[in-house]
């Protein structure tokens, strides 16, 4: 499992035009290294910041954890990229995706 004080990359989509308001809210809860794009803000924080984001970000549509990124130009590259992501750090052996 991941150490609770480790920095993680978080991503919050929002309605277009609310990026500046969401940016203010993220800075207020301690988010760092903000990257603002149309309809989304990515930022760094620890698990404490993740909890605060879920409670206090009123302009975010949801709070997502970015567990990795890769470029995929084919389905096989997409499959291999997803397969290599460290899901075991977030989902236990008995865990599963709901269908």
N, C-alpha and C positions, 0 to 999 in steps of 0.2 A: 504494500500500500504506500501511497505518497505521504511524505511528512506534512503535517498540517501547517507548518510555517513556510513551506515552499511556495515560491511565486508561481502562479498559473496564469495563463492567458484567457481572458474572458471576452465575450462578444455579446453585445446587446443591440438587436434590431429595434428601430423606432419608426414612427411615421415620418415621412419626409417633411422637413421644416422644423422638427423638434430636436435636431442634433445639438444645437447650442445649449438648450435647456438640459438635455440629458448629459452633456459634457459637464455642466455645472454640478449636476447631481452626483456624477461619478467622482469628480474631484473632491466633493464634500465628504464622501464616504472613504476616501483614501486611495482611489484608483490612480495608477501611475502609467506613464508612457502611452497616453491616449492616441489612437489613430482614428480620425474621423473621416468617414466616407458617407455618401448619400444613403440615408436610411439605416446606418449602422455605426456603432463605435466599438472598437476593440481596445482593451486595456489590461494591464497587469495588476495582480493583487494576490493576497493569500486566501486561505479558506475563510478567514474572518471577513475579508472584503466580499467574498462570494455570498456569505450569509447576509451581510448588510445590503448587498445589491438586490437580493431577492426580497428583502423587506422594504427598502427605502426608495428604490428607483421607480418612481411613478410614471415616467415617460417611456420607459423601456417596455417593449412588448414581451420580452422574455430574457432570461440570463442564460447564456450558453458557455460551456467550457470548451475551449479549443484544445483538443488533445493531440493535434498534429496537423500538418499540411503537406501537400505534395502536388506535383503536376501529373495529370493523367490525360493522355491523348487517345487512349483506347480503353475498351471495357476491361481488358486484362490488366492494364496499368492501374485502373481504378480499383479493381478487385485486389491486386497485390498491395496497393497502397493502404487500403482500408484494413486488410489482413495484418499489416505490419504495425498498426497503431496499438498503443499500450492500453487496451481496454481493461486488462487485468488490474490496472491501478485504480479503476473506478467501479468495476463490477466483479464481485466475488465469484468463486467457482460455482456456487449454488445459484447465482444470479442468472437472469435471462432477459431478453427483450420480449416485451409483450407483443402479441400478434393480433 
